[in-house]
Amino acid sequence: MAEMTLFEKILAGEIPGDMVYEDEHCAAFRDINPAAPVHVLLVPRKPIPRLADASGDDAGLLGHLLLVAPKIAAAEGFGDAFRLVVNNGADAGQSVFHLHLHIIAGRPLKWPPG
């Protein structure tokens, strides 16, 4: 059996997380190394390593994450100006291999990122 990821341990309550949202499909908690005043990680409860590993069966879950993200941004006071980031793979900056969306807000965000 594969070792649980950091995010699975947070979801299971084995490691504390500063939770800002939870439902039966996902949970969101504050990033411990924030890139902006608001930096929340939205994590599906289903352990999908990378976005590229999602299947057609995950379409509803992926859509749910995209619908929940604006609600979290609004609850944090930034419903009109936030960025969603999904890193896919180590070369793209992914360090925890459990799909997650970064919800970033609270300062001007430049383009291009990175």
N, C-alpha and C positions, 0 to 999 in steps of 0.2 A: 504494500500500500504506500502511495506517495506521501511524503511529508506535507502537512498543511502549510499553505502560504501564510504570510503575515496577515493578510486580509481575512483569510478564513479563521485565523485565531482571534482576530478582533470581532468578527461576526459571531463567533462562538462564545465570546465573553472571556476567553482565556487571557487576552491582552486588553487593557483598557483603551477605549477610543472615545474621543469627544464627539458623541453622536449628535447629529442635527436633524436626522430623518431616518425613519424605518418603516417598512411595510413588508408584506410577505414575499416580495420579489427582490428587494434591494435594501441597502442601508447607505447612509452618508455620514461621514465624519470629517473633522478638520484635519488637514494635512499637518504633520508635525514639523515640516520644513516649508512653510508657505512662501509662494512666489509673489503674493499680493496680500493686501489686508483681508480679503476673503479668498480662501483656497480650501475647497471642500472636495473630498473624493467620494464619488458615487459608485458603489460597488454592487454588482448583482450577487445574490446569494448563491446562484449556480456558479461553480468555479470553471470559468472559461479562461484559458491562459492568455489568449490574445484575441483581438477583434478578428483577425484572419482565421482563427479557429472556430468562430461561430458558424452555425449551420442554419439552413432554412428554418429548422425547428425553433431557432432562437429569435426569429423575427419579432414576435410579440414582446419578448423580454427586452430586446434592443429598442423597440419603439417605446416601451414603458420607461426606460432610462431617459430617453430624449424628452418625454413628457414630464417626468419628475424633475429634471434638471432646472427648468425655468421656475418651478414652484420653490425650489430650494433657494435659487438666486433671489427671488422676490422676498422670501422669508428673511433673507440676510440683508434686505434693503437695496438690492441691485437688480430688480426685475427688468429694467430697461437697458442695462449695459453689463454684459458678462461674456466670458469666453468659455467654450468647452474644448477640451483637448483630450485626445485619445492617442497615446503612444503605442505603437505596434512593433514590438521587438526591441532588443537591446540597442541596436544602432539608431533607433528612433527615440531613445531615452527611457524605455520601459525598464524599471528595476524590480518591480513585483509582478510576477507572471500570473496575475489574476486580473482579467479585464476590469478597467475602471475609467471613469470620466473625471477629469479635473474640471471643477467649476471655479473659475478665477474671476475676481472683480475687485473693485474698490480703489483702483488707480487707473490712469490712462494706459491702455494697452497698445503697443506699437505693432506695425506690420511691415515686413514679415517677422514672425517670431523666430526665436532661436538665434 
